[in-house]
Amino acid sequence: MRITVFGAAGSIGGRIVTEALSRGHDVTPVTRRPVPGARTGDAADIGDVVALSTGQDLVISATRPAPGSEHELAATTRTLLAGLRRTGVRLLLVGGAATLTDPATGLRVVDGPDFPAAWRPIALACADQLDACRAETAVDWAYASPPALIEPGNRTGRYRLGADELVVDAGGVSAISMEDFAVALLDEAERPKHTRTRFTVGW
């Protein structure tokens, strides 16, 4: 597949690029600042989105706004969708976990009593991002929410899929490594199971 990855310099985006390359895909990494081996481009610029998605099979976006600029996330997503409307390319979007339902409380993660106040801006921005996707009816998109805890770790190649509820283990822990999250995304890229919907994963 010919895959463009926006946010390729990030911790998750970089692992997505590594996983895609390991499977033999033709990957175009995109970063906002010049990085050797990557194309320079911005998911918030419709011209860049069109130019970098034309002729591709899939766009994966793993961008995140800088602290204090969380409000830009939904606008960037709408720009991505508008650009892909022109080129007809599928979008696989790395989103947030805070809009998932916590099976222990029945509440969205962001609405839980112990949710850190410092994380609320990005959590609410991700909620707006998901709403922007759900309003889109032309582009073939899928929104991937990580589990509650996602950190650098090992690639085991295993994970479980979920929909709108946190995937938890027998101890109630919702977690995955960034490496296995990338595995799940590339599995979705190669064998799509989700069209215009959100999914999540966890061990």
GROMACS elastic network, one bead per residue, 0.5 to 0.9 nm:
[ bonds ]
;  ai    aj funct       b0    kb
    1    24     6  0.82354   500
    1    25     6  0.51263   500
    1    26     6  0.60132   500
    1    27     6  0.80762   500
    1    56     6  0.77939   500
    1    57     6  0.60144   500
    1    58     6  0.76264   500
    1   189     6  0.88435   500
    1   190     6  0.80990   500
    2    25     6  0.62730   500
    2    27     6  0.59765   500
    2    28     6  0.77122   500
    2    55     6  0.79218   500
    2    57     6  0.51792   500
    2    58     6  0.66163   500
    2    59     6  0.87284   500
    3    20     6  0.82245   500
    3    25     6  0.71321   500
    3    26     6  0.61758   500
    3    28     6  0.61225   500
    3    29     6  0.83886   500
    3    53     6  0.83316   500
    3    56     6  0.59663   500
    3    57     6  0.60037   500
    3    59     6  0.57266   500
    3    60     6  0.72470   500
    4    26     6  0.85811   500
    4    27     6  0.58639   500
    4    29     6  0.59871   500
    4    30     6  0.70780   500
    4    52     6  0.69085   500
    4    53     6  0.66088   500
    4    56     6  0.70136   500
    4    57     6  0.83466   500
    4    58     6  0.64346   500
    4    60     6  0.61641   500
    4    61     6  0.82434   500
    5     8     6  0.57108   500
    5    13     6  0.70597   500
    5    14     6  0.88833   500
    5    16     6  0.78960   500
    5    17     6  0.70421   500
    5    27     6  0.72737   500
    5    28     6  0.61791   500
    5    30     6  0.57504   500
    5    31     6  0.85826   500
    5    58     6  0.86260   500
    5    59     6  0.59386   500
    5    61     6  0.57272   500
    5    62     6  0.73965   500
    6     9     6  0.84668   500
    6    13     6  0.73830   500
    6    28     6  0.86303   500
    6    29     6  0.64762   500
    6    31     6  0.63622   500
    6    32     6  0.85407   500
    6    41     6  0.79340   500
    6    42     6  0.75736   500
    6    43     6  0.65744   500
    6    59     6  0.75795   500
    6    60     6  0.62778   500
    6    62     6  0.60156   500
    6    63     6  0.63239   500
    7    10     6  0.56709   500
    7    11     6  0.88781   500
    7    12     6  0.83265   500
    7    13     6  0.54367   500
    7    14     6  0.78154   500
    7    29     6  0.77377   500
    7    30     6  0.61811   500
    7    31     6  0.55838   500
    7    32     6  0.76426   500
    7    42     6  0.86661   500
    7    43     6  0.83840   500
    7    60     6  0.86483   500
    7    61     6  0.62289   500
    7    64     6  0.75737   500
    8    11     6  0.80869   500
    8    12     6  0.78269   500
    8    15     6  0.82175   500
    8    16     6  0.77261   500
    8    17     6  0.67011   500
    8    28     6  0.88952   500
    8    29     6  0.52820   500
    8    30     6  0.55691   500
    8    31     6  0.58028   500
    8    38     6  0.80063   500
    8    61     6  0.83445   500
    8    62     6  0.72398   500
    8    63     6  0.80516   500
    9    12     6  0.83083   500
    9    13     6  0.61385   500
    9    14     6  0.54637   500
    9    29     6  0.81038   500
    9    30     6  0.77987   500
    9    31     6  0.60503   500
    9    32     6  0.86880   500
    9    35     6  0.80341   500
    9    38     6  0.87877   500
   10    14     6  0.55946   500
   10    15     6  0.83415   500
   10    31     6  0.87590   500
   10    62     6  0.75294   500
   10    63     6  0.75024   500
   10    64     6  0.84265   500
   11    14     6  0.54722   500
   11    15     6  0.65827   500
   11    16     6  0.89255   500
   11   152     6  0.80714   500
   11   178     6  0.78406   500
   12    15     6  0.52197   500
   12    16     6  0.62754   500
   12    17     6  0.87860   500
   12    62     6  0.68034   500
   12    94     6  0.87379   500
   12   152     6  0.87072   500
   12   178     6  0.60381   500
   12   179     6  0.79956   500
   12   181     6  0.82035   500
   12   182     6  0.73294   500
   13    16     6  0.50086   500
   13    17     6  0.63095   500
   13    18     6  0.87040   500
   13    29     6  0.86786   500
   13    60     6  0.85681   500
   13    61     6  0.77069   500
   13    62     6  0.53785   500
   13    63     6  0.76989   500
   13    94     6  0.89102   500
   13   182     6  0.83441   500
   14    17     6  0.51328   500
   14    18     6  0.62796   500
   14    19     6  0.86962   500
   14    29     6  0.85030   500
   15    19     6  0.60598   500
   15    20     6  0.84520   500
   15   178     6  0.69938   500
   15   179     6  0.61262   500
   15   181     6  0.87283   500
   15   182     6  0.61245   500
   15   183     6  0.89856   500
   16    19     6  0.51598   500
   16    20     6  0.60526   500
   16    21     6  0.85298   500
   16    60     6  0.86206   500
   16    62     6  0.87756   500
   16   178     6  0.87308   500
   16   179     6  0.78783   500
   16   181     6  0.83466   500
   16   183     6  0.77321   500
   16   185     6  0.76114   500
   16   186     6  0.75070   500
   17    20     6  0.51579   500
   17    21     6  0.60913   500
   17    22     6  0.85367   500
   17    27     6  0.68979   500
   17    28     6  0.84368   500
   17    29     6  0.69039   500
   17   182     6  0.84827   500
   18    21     6  0.52525   500
   18    22     6  0.61435   500
   18    23     6  0.88219   500
   18   182     6  0.86244   500
   19    22     6  0.51072   500
   19    23     6  0.65243   500
   19   179     6  0.79066   500
   19   182     6  0.64049   500
   19   183     6  0.66110   500
   19   186     6  0.72500   500
   20    23     6  0.52852   500
   20    24     6  0.66678   500
   20    25     6  0.55929   500
   20    26     6  0.79510   500
   20    27     6  0.69902   500
   20   182     6  0.84214   500
   20   183     6  0.85950   500
   20   186     6  0.65421   500
   21    24     6  0.50923   500
   21    25     6  0.53270   500
   21    26     6  0.69762   500
   21    27     6  0.66190   500
   22    25     6  0.75519   500
   23   186     6  0.87989   500
   24    27     6  0.88074   500
   28    37     6  0.88669   500
   28    38     6  0.68636   500
   28    39     6  0.70008   500
   28    52     6  0.81722   500
   29    37     6  0.76400   500
   29    39     6  0.61030   500
   29    40     6  0.85522   500
   30    33     6  0.88877   500
   30    35     6  0.87307   500
   30    38     6  0.54799   500
   30    40     6  0.55758   500
   30    41     6  0.58305   500
   30    42     6  0.77504   500
   30    43     6  0.88639   500
   30    52     6  0.83995   500
   31    34     6  0.67064   500
   31    35     6  0.69075   500
   31    38     6  0.65316   500
   31    39     6  0.63200   500
   31    40     6  0.50853   500
   31    41     6  0.57984   500
   31    42     6  0.70657   500
   32    35     6  0.86094   500
   32    39     6  0.84398   500
   32    40     6  0.54329   500
   32    41     6  0.51745   500
   32    42     6  0.54049   500
   32    43     6  0.84363   500
   33    39     6  0.89163   500
   33    40     6  0.60941   500
   33    41     6  0.77893   500
   33    42     6  0.89821   500
   34    37     6  0.89448   500
   34    38     6  0.72732   500
   34    39     6  0.73345   500
   34    40     6  0.56207   500
   34    41     6  0.88388   500
   35    38     6  0.55309   500
   35    39     6  0.75442   500
   35    40     6  0.75404   500
   36    39     6  0.83200   500
   39    52     6  0.86788   500
   40    48     6  0.88658   500
   41    44     6  0.88186   500
   41    45     6  0.78166   500
   41    48     6  0.57059   500
   41    49     6  0.78508   500
   41    52     6  0.79731   500
   42    45     6  0.54005   500
   42    46     6  0.82777   500
   42    47     6  0.88894   500
   42    48     6  0.61127   500
   42    49     6  0.72884   500
   42    76     6  0.89303   500
   43    46     6  0.71192   500
   43    48     6  0.68172   500
   43    49     6  0.58588   500
   43    61     6  0.79369   500
   43    63     6  0.78782   500
   43    76     6  0.61664   500
   43    77     6  0.77480   500
   43    79     6  0.71034   500
   43    80     6  0.59742   500
   44    47     6  0.89587   500
   44    48     6  0.80785   500
   44    49     6  0.78063   500
   44    72     6  0.85890   500
   44    73     6  0.88263   500
   44    75     6  0.73212   500
   44    77     6  0.74816   500
   44    78     6  0.84048   500
   44    79     6  0.56971   500
   44    80     6  0.68143   500
   45    48     6  0.53503   500
   45    49     6  0.63406   500
   45    50     6  0.88174   500
   45    76     6  0.79398   500
   45    79     6  0.68314   500
   45    80     6  0.80295   500
   45    83     6  0.86905   500
   46    50     6  0.61319   500
   46    51     6  0.85033   500
   46    79     6  0.57331   500
   46    80     6  0.67617   500
   46    82     6  0.72173   500
   46    83     6  0.53592   500
   46    84     6  0.89133   500
   47    50     6  0.52642   500
   47    51     6  0.61000   500
   47    52     6  0.84911   500
   47    83     6  0.74770   500
   48    51     6  0.50900   500
   48    52     6  0.58597   500
   48    53     6  0.82842   500
   48    83     6  0.84425   500
   49    52     6  0.53149   500
   49    53     6  0.59218   500
   49    54     6  0.83761   500
   49    79     6  0.79384   500
   49    80     6  0.62246   500
   49    81     6  0.89361   500
   49    82     6  0.87375   500
   49    83     6  0.54698   500
   49    84     6  0.71869   500
   50    53     6  0.53372   500
   50    54     6  0.59269   500
   50    80     6  0.85991   500
   50    82     6  0.89237   500
   50    83     6  0.51582   500
   50    84     6  0.66682   500
   50    86     6  0.70860   500
   50    87     6  0.65015   500
   51    54     6  0.56447   500
   51    55     6  0.89985   500
   51    83     6  0.89178   500
   52    55     6  0.83424   500
   52    56     6  0.79369   500
   52    59     6  0.87567   500
   53    56     6  0.53143   500
   53    57     6  0.80578   500
   53    58     6  0.75749   500
   53    59     6  0.66059   500
   53    83     6  0.82592   500
   53    84     6  0.71909   500
   53    87     6  0.68079   500
   53    88     6  0.88064   500
   53    89     6  0.67766   500
   54    57     6  0.87212   500
   54    84     6  0.86119   500
   54    86     6  0.88659   500
   54    87     6  0.57396   500
   54    88     6  0.84315   500
   54    89     6  0.76861   500
   55    87     6  0.79397   500
   55    89     6  0.82382   500
   56    59     6  0.73964   500
   56    87     6  0.88507   500
   56    89     6  0.67459   500
   56    90     6  0.89065   500
   57    89     6  0.60556   500
   57    90     6  0.68981   500
   58    89     6  0.57096   500
   58    90     6  0.50019   500
   58    91     6  0.60678   500
   58    92     6  0.74326   500
   58   189     6  0.75317   500
   59    84     6  0.86160   500
   59    89     6  0.68874   500
   59    90     6  0.61701   500
   59    92     6  0.62350   500
   59    93     6  0.82589   500
   60    90     6  0.85063   500
   60    91     6  0.58487   500
   60    93     6  0.57424   500
   60    94     6  0.76050   500
   60   185     6  0.88500   500
   60   189     6  0.88726   500
   61    77     6  0.89174   500
   61    80     6  0.87072   500
   61    91     6  0.75174   500
   61    92     6  0.64870   500
   61    94     6  0.60984   500
   61    95     6  0.89460   500
   62    92     6  0.88760   500
   62    93     6  0.64708   500
   62    94     6  0.50379   500
   62    95     6  0.76637   500
   63    73     6  0.83318   500
   63    76     6  0.89887   500
   63    93     6  0.88534   500
   63    94     6  0.77574   500
   63    95     6  0.89982   500
   64    70     6  0.80212   500
   64    73     6  0.70016   500
   64   122     6  0.88752   500
   65    68     6  0.80358   500
   65    69     6  0.56814   500
   65    70     6  0.54597   500
   65    71     6  0.81309   500
   65    72     6  0.66215   500
   65    73     6  0.62112   500
   65   122     6  0.84748   500
   66    69     6  0.54164   500
   66    70     6  0.67458   500
   67    70     6  0.63375   500
   67   121     6  0.86681   500
   67   122     6  0.82000   500
   68    71     6  0.79793   500
   68   121     6  0.82087   500
   69    72     6  0.57345   500
   69    73     6  0.79074   500
   69   122     6  0.89295   500
   70    73     6  0.57758   500
   70    74     6  0.85184   500
   70   121     6  0.62651   500
   70   122     6  0.55426   500
   70   123     6  0.88805   500
   70   124     6  0.85333   500
   70   125     6  0.58328   500
   70   126     6  0.85881   500
   71    74     6  0.67230   500
   71    75     6  0.75862   500
   71   121     6  0.79996   500
   71   122     6  0.81229   500
   71   124     6  0.87502   500
   71   125     6  0.58879   500
   71   128     6  0.86851   500
   72    75     6  0.52777   500
   72    76     6  0.60920   500
   72    77     6  0.86760   500
   72   125     6  0.79629   500
   73    76     6  0.51753   500
   73    77     6  0.62847   500
   73    78     6  0.87720   500
   73   122     6  0.85611   500
   73   125     6  0.61559   500
   73   126     6  0.71562   500
   73   128     6  0.79706   500
   73   129     6  0.63576   500
   74    78     6  0.62275   500
   74    79     6  0.86499   500
   74   125     6  0.65773   500
   74   126     6  0.73163   500
   74   127     6  0.85410   500
   74   128     6  0.56308   500
   74   130     6  0.79535   500
   74   131     6  0.83197   500
   74   132     6  0.64447   500
   74   133     6  0.89106   500
   75    78     6  0.51009   500
   75    79     6  0.62732   500
   75    80     6  0.86823   500
   75   129     6  0.79050   500
   75   132     6  0.83835   500
   76    79     6  0.50475   500
   76    80     6  0.62175   500
   76    81     6  0.86701   500
   76   129     6  0.85911   500
   77    80     6  0.50014   500
   77    81     6  0.61973   500
   77    82     6  0.85508   500
   77    93     6  0.87288   500
   77   129     6  0.63624   500
   77   130     6  0.88718   500
   77   132     6  0.69702   500
   77   133     6  0.75544   500
   78    81     6  0.50816   500
   78    82     6  0.60718   500
   78    83     6  0.85903   500
   78   129     6  0.81549   500
   78   132     6  0.62886   500
   78   133     6  0.76554   500
   78   136     6  0.86830   500
   79    82     6  0.50056   500
   79    83     6  0.61206   500
   79    84     6  0.85489   500
   80    83     6  0.52084   500
   80    84     6  0.61710   500
   80    85     6  0.85581   500
   80    91     6  0.84137   500
   81    84     6  0.50957   500
   81    85     6  0.60477   500
   81    86     6  0.88313   500
   81    91     6  0.78479   500
   81   132     6  0.88403   500
   81   133     6  0.78813   500
   81   136     6  0.75251   500
   81   138     6  0.87562   500
   81   139     6  0.66291   500
   81   141     6  0.85144   500
   82    85     6  0.51063   500
   82    86     6  0.68561   500
   82   139     6  0.84684   500
   83    86     6  0.53874   500
   83    87     6  0.67582   500
   83    88     6  0.86603   500
   84    88     6  0.54487   500
   84    89     6  0.55049   500
   84    90     6  0.72878   500
   84    91     6  0.76626   500
   84   139     6  0.66170   500
   84   140     6  0.89565   500
   85    88     6  0.53662   500
   85    89     6  0.74879   500
   85   138     6  0.65587   500
   85   139     6  0.56690   500
   86    89     6  0.83407   500
   88   138     6  0.86094   500
   88   139     6  0.67680   500
   88   140     6  0.80712   500
   89   139     6  0.73837   500
   89   140     6  0.73959   500
   90   139     6  0.65285   500
   90   141     6  0.57574   500
   90   142     6  0.83536   500
   91   139     6  0.74475   500
   91   140     6  0.63291   500
   91   142     6  0.64163   500
   91   143     6  0.83979   500
   92   140     6  0.86622   500
   92   141     6  0.57889   500
   92   142     6  0.50187   500
   92   143     6  0.61262   500
   92   144     6  0.72727   500
   92   185     6  0.78466   500
   92   188     6  0.84617   500
   92   189     6  0.75608   500
   93   141     6  0.74294   500
   93   142     6  0.62007   500
   93   144     6  0.59501   500
   93   145     6  0.86440   500
   94   142     6  0.87896   500
   94   143     6  0.61695   500
   94   144     6  0.50064   500
   94   145     6  0.63904   500
   94   146     6  0.77608   500
   94   185     6  0.87090   500
   95   126     6  0.62521   500
   95   127     6  0.87592   500
   95   129     6  0.75997   500
   95   130     6  0.74458   500
   95   143     6  0.61647   500
   95   144     6  0.55784   500
   95   146     6  0.71788   500
   96    99     6  0.70190   500
   96   100     6  0.83947   500
   96   122     6  0.82897   500
   96   123     6  0.67336   500
   96   125     6  0.88449   500
   96   126     6  0.54882   500
   96   127     6  0.77577   500
   96   129     6  0.88973   500
   96   130     6  0.86422   500
   96   144     6  0.77390   500
   96   145     6  0.50250   500
   96   146     6  0.62324   500
   96   147     6  0.83981   500
   96   148     6  0.89067   500
   97   100     6  0.56099   500
   97   101     6  0.89092   500
   97   109     6  0.73874   500
   97   110     6  0.85528   500
   97   123     6  0.77175   500
   97   126     6  0.82320   500
   97   144     6  0.88222   500
   97   145     6  0.50986   500
   97   146     6  0.53784   500
   97   147     6  0.57721   500
   97   148     6  0.59034   500
   97   149     6  0.87725   500
   97   166     6  0.78924   500
   97   200     6  0.81844   500
   98   101     6  0.79731   500
   98   108     6  0.65260   500
   98   111     6  0.82517   500
   98   115     6  0.89501   500
   98   120     6  0.87429   500
   98   122     6  0.89953   500
   98   123     6  0.55170   500
   98   124     6  0.79496   500
   98   126     6  0.77168   500
   98   127     6  0.77305   500
   98   145     6  0.85078   500
   98   147     6  0.88580   500
   98   148     6  0.75802   500
   99   108     6  0.53761   500
   99   109     6  0.60304   500
   99   110     6  0.63810   500
   99   111     6  0.86247   500
   99   123     6  0.74160   500
   99   124     6  0.82326   500
   99   126     6  0.76422   500
   99   127     6  0.60569   500
   99   130     6  0.85947   500
   99   145     6  0.84703   500
   99   164     6  0.79643   500
   99   165     6  0.87713   500
  100   107     6  0.82787   500
  100   108     6  0.53936   500
  100   109     6  0.59590   500
  100   110     6  0.82910   500
  100   145     6  0.77817   500
  100   147     6  0.85905   500
  100   148     6  0.89511   500
  100   163     6  0.84233   500
  100   164     6  0.52172   500
  100   165     6  0.50540   500
  100   166     6  0.58294   500
  100   200     6  0.84727   500
  101   104     6  0.87024   500
  101   105     6  0.80283   500
  101   106     6  0.59994   500
  101   107     6  0.53703   500
  101   109     6  0.58687   500
  101   110     6  0.89184   500
  101   164     6  0.62326   500
  101   166     6  0.60115   500
  102   105     6  0.56122   500
  102   106     6  0.54818   500
  102   107     6  0.56530   500
  102   108     6  0.58919   500
  102   109     6  0.56573   500
  102   112     6  0.83047   500
  102   165     6  0.61422   500
  102   166     6  0.56872   500
  102   167     6  0.88045   500
  103   106     6  0.52683   500
  103   107     6  0.76517   500
  103   165     6  0.66342   500
  103   166     6  0.68054   500
  103   167     6  0.86573   500
  103   168     6  0.84426   500
  103   172     6  0.88289   500
  104   107     6  0.82090   500
  104   172     6  0.79798   500
  105   108     6  0.82904   500
  105   109     6  0.87650   500
  105   112     6  0.76343   500
  106   109     6  0.88629   500
  107   110     6  0.80327   500
  107   111     6  0.61122   500
  107   112     6  0.62559   500
  108   111     6  0.52312   500
  108   112     6  0.66234   500
  108   165     6  0.85606   500
  109   112     6  0.53601   500
  109   113     6  0.89369   500
  109   115     6  0.70430   500
  109   148     6  0.83258   500
  109   166     6  0.86521   500
  110   113     6  0.84719   500
  110   114     6  0.88070   500
  110   115     6  0.58921   500
  110   116     6  0.85100   500
  110   119     6  0.85804   500
  110   120     6  0.69463   500
  110   123     6  0.65816   500
  110   124     6  0.77985   500
  111   114     6  0.84992   500
  111   115     6  0.69883   500
  112   115     6  0.54855   500
  113   116     6  0.86642   500
  114   117     6  0.87365   500
  115   118     6  0.87407   500
  115   119     6  0.75866   500
  115   120     6  0.78012   500
  116   119     6  0.55311   500
  116   120     6  0.69098   500
  117   120     6  0.53202   500
  117   121     6  0.81873   500
  118   121     6  0.71269   500
  118   122     6  0.86270   500
  119   122     6  0.58333   500
  119   123     6  0.61307   500
  119   124     6  0.86979   500
  120   124     6  0.59111   500
  120   125     6  0.83278   500
  121   124     6  0.53618   500
  121   125     6  0.61157   500
  121   126     6  0.86671   500
  122   126     6  0.61057   500
  122   127     6  0.86177   500
  123   126     6  0.51453   500
  123   127     6  0.63973   500
  123   128     6  0.88665   500
  124   128     6  0.63853   500
  124   129     6  0.85722   500
  125   128     6  0.50800   500
  125   129     6  0.61424   500
  125   130     6  0.87083   500
  126   130     6  0.61550   500
  126   131     6  0.85472   500
  127   130     6  0.51798   500
  127   131     6  0.63042   500
  127   132     6  0.87131   500
  128   132     6  0.62066   500
  128   133     6  0.87562   500
  129   132     6  0.50807   500
  129   133     6  0.64877   500
  129   134     6  0.88033   500
  130   133     6  0.50992   500
  130   134     6  0.62180   500
  130   135     6  0.86985   500
  130   143     6  0.73201   500
  130   198     6  0.81575   500
  131   134     6  0.50049   500
  131   135     6  0.62272   500
  131   136     6  0.88335   500
  132   135     6  0.52940   500
  132   136     6  0.67050   500
  133   136     6  0.52257   500
  133   137     6  0.84269   500
  133   141     6  0.74392   500
  133   142     6  0.83260   500
  133   143     6  0.77383   500
  133   196     6  0.75677   500
  133   197     6  0.83610   500
  134   137     6  0.76100   500
  134   196     6  0.69910   500
  134   197     6  0.73584   500
  134   198     6  0.89184   500
  136   139     6  0.65256   500
  136   140     6  0.86983   500
  136   141     6  0.84090   500
  136   196     6  0.79519   500
  137   140     6  0.78347   500
  137   196     6  0.76298   500
  138   141     6  0.89155   500
  139   196     6  0.79668   500
  140   195     6  0.61114   500
  140   196     6  0.60101   500
  141   194     6  0.80593   500
  141   195     6  0.59446   500
  141   197     6  0.72443   500
  141   198     6  0.89353   500
  142   188     6  0.89405   500
  142   192     6  0.89866   500
  142   194     6  0.59021   500
  142   195     6  0.56726   500
  142   196     6  0.52928   500
  142   197     6  0.53802   500
  142   198     6  0.58337   500
  142   199     6  0.75351   500
  143   194     6  0.85040   500
  143   195     6  0.89839   500
  143   196     6  0.76933   500
  143   197     6  0.62665   500
  143   199     6  0.62851   500
  143   200     6  0.83537   500
  144   185     6  0.76508   500
  144   197     6  0.88249   500
  144   198     6  0.58677   500
  144   199     6  0.52118   500
  144   200     6  0.55749   500
  144   201     6  0.80487   500
  145   163     6  0.88773   500
  145   164     6  0.86677   500
  145   198     6  0.70716   500
  145   199     6  0.61480   500
  145   201     6  0.72966   500
  146   149     6  0.76580   500
  146   150     6  0.68488   500
  146   166     6  0.86496   500
  146   175     6  0.81296   500
  146   176     6  0.78710   500
  146   181     6  0.72705   500
  146   199     6  0.86836   500
  146   200     6  0.57152   500
  146   201     6  0.61448   500
  146   202     6  0.74557   500
  147   150     6  0.64437   500
  147   166     6  0.61600   500
  147   167     6  0.66782   500
  147   168     6  0.82439   500
  147   174     6  0.53822   500
  147   175     6  0.52704   500
  147   176     6  0.66734   500
  147   200     6  0.67574   500
  147   201     6  0.62118   500
  147   202     6  0.57447   500
  147   203     6  0.89290   500
  148   166     6  0.73174   500
  148   167     6  0.87505   500
  148   173     6  0.81693   500
  148   174     6  0.53070   500
  148   175     6  0.59107   500
  148   176     6  0.85474   500
  148   202     6  0.87993   500
  149   173     6  0.83984   500
  149   174     6  0.61776   500
  149   176     6  0.65318   500
  149   177     6  0.82589   500
  150   153     6  0.88754   500
  150   174     6  0.87425   500
  150   175     6  0.57351   500
  150   176     6  0.52182   500
  150   177     6  0.54251   500
  150   178     6  0.59037   500
  150   181     6  0.81547   500
  151   175     6  0.82636   500
  151   176     6  0.70341   500
  151   177     6  0.51413   500
  151   178     6  0.55331   500
  151   179     6  0.86065   500
  152   176     6  0.88249   500
  152   177     6  0.54666   500
  152   178     6  0.51810   500
  152   179     6  0.68575   500
  153   176     6  0.83478   500
  153   178     6  0.65517   500
  153   179     6  0.65325   500
  153   180     6  0.84486   500
  154   157     6  0.89686   500
  154   177     6  0.63684   500
  154   178     6  0.80937   500
  154   179     6  0.62110   500
  154   180     6  0.74249   500
  155   158     6  0.81661   500
  155   177     6  0.71961   500
  155   178     6  0.81456   500
  155   180     6  0.52647   500
  155   181     6  0.88562   500
  155   182     6  0.89374   500
  155   183     6  0.79585   500
  156   159     6  0.84233   500
  156   177     6  0.87643   500
  156   179     6  0.80283   500
  156   180     6  0.64249   500
  156   183     6  0.89614   500
  157   179     6  0.83048   500
  157   180     6  0.57596   500
  157   181     6  0.89904   500
  157   183     6  0.63144   500
  157   184     6  0.81388   500
  158   180     6  0.67824   500
  158   183     6  0.82035   500
  158   184     6  0.83365   500
  158   202     6  0.88305   500
  158   203     6  0.69443   500
  159   176     6  0.77427   500
  159   180     6  0.70158   500
  159   181     6  0.80487   500
  159   183     6  0.86586   500
  159   184     6  0.72341   500
  159   201     6  0.63282   500
  159   202     6  0.54485   500
  160   167     6  0.72516   500
  160   184     6  0.88684   500
  160   200     6  0.83991   500
  160   201     6  0.54104   500
  160   202     6  0.53743   500
  160   203     6  0.57283   500
  161   167     6  0.72911   500
  161   184     6  0.85553   500
  161   199     6  0.71066   500
  161   200     6  0.58517   500
  161   202     6  0.67835   500
  161   203     6  0.87643   500
  162   165     6  0.65112   500
  162   166     6  0.71146   500
  162   167     6  0.60243   500
  162   198     6  0.89986   500
  162   199     6  0.57341   500
  162   201     6  0.56786   500
  162   202     6  0.79631   500
  163   166     6  0.80115   500
  163   167     6  0.86201   500
  163   197     6  0.84813   500
  163   198     6  0.62549   500
  163   200     6  0.56096   500
  163   201     6  0.82683   500
  164   198     6  0.69763   500
  164   199     6  0.65607   500
  164   200     6  0.70783   500
  165   168     6  0.89943   500
  165   199     6  0.88583   500
  165   200     6  0.77331   500
  166   174     6  0.64705   500
  166   200     6  0.71919   500
  166   201     6  0.78277   500
  166   202     6  0.78113   500
  167   172     6  0.86907   500
  167   173     6  0.82013   500
  167   174     6  0.56907   500
  167   175     6  0.79816   500
  167   200     6  0.72332   500
  167   201     6  0.61206   500
  167   202     6  0.51565   500
  167   203     6  0.73956   500
  168   171     6  0.74789   500
  168   172     6  0.50835   500
  168   173     6  0.50230   500
  168   175     6  0.73302   500
  168   202     6  0.66459   500
  168   203     6  0.72306   500
  169   172     6  0.52112   500
  169   173     6  0.53674   500
  169   174     6  0.64682   500
  169   175     6  0.83272   500
  169   202     6  0.80137   500
  169   203     6  0.66251   500
  170   173     6  0.74125   500
  171   174     6  0.89414   500
  173   203     6  0.89238   500
  174   201     6  0.88557   500
  174   202     6  0.61285   500
  174   203     6  0.73696   500
  175   201     6  0.84663   500
  175   202     6  0.54663   500
  175   203     6  0.62548   500
  176   179     6  0.81813   500
  176   180     6  0.65076   500
  176   181     6  0.65956   500
  176   201     6  0.77445   500
  176   202     6  0.52950   500
  176   203     6  0.57132   500
  177   180     6  0.52921   500
  177   181     6  0.62196   500
  177   182     6  0.86561   500
  177   202     6  0.87772   500
  177   203     6  0.87748   500
  178   182     6  0.62248   500
  178   183     6  0.87011   500
  179   182     6  0.51881   500
  179   183     6  0.64646   500
  179   184     6  0.89419   500
  180   184     6  0.62838   500
  180   185     6  0.86357   500
  180   202     6  0.87955   500
  180   203     6  0.88271   500
  181   184     6  0.51290   500
  181   185     6  0.63322   500
  181   186     6  0.87774   500
  181   201     6  0.73401   500
  181   202     6  0.80882   500
  182   185     6  0.50408   500
  182   186     6  0.62078   500
  182   187     6  0.85049   500
  183   186     6  0.52757   500
  183   187     6  0.61025   500
  183   188     6  0.86375   500
  184   187     6  0.50613   500
  184   188     6  0.62515   500
  184   189     6  0.86103   500
  184   201     6  0.74624   500
  185   188     6  0.50702   500
  185   189     6  0.61486   500
  185   190     6  0.87293   500
  186   190     6  0.61003   500
  186   191     6  0.83591   500
  187   190     6  0.52198   500
  187   191     6  0.58579   500
  187   192     6  0.75672   500
  188   191     6  0.51453   500
  188   193     6  0.64303   500
  188   194     6  0.76513   500
  189   192     6  0.57579   500
  189   193     6  0.89308   500
  192   195     6  0.75912   500
  194   197     6  0.59199   500
  194   198     6  0.73010   500
  194   199     6  0.73071   500
  195   198     6  0.83195   500
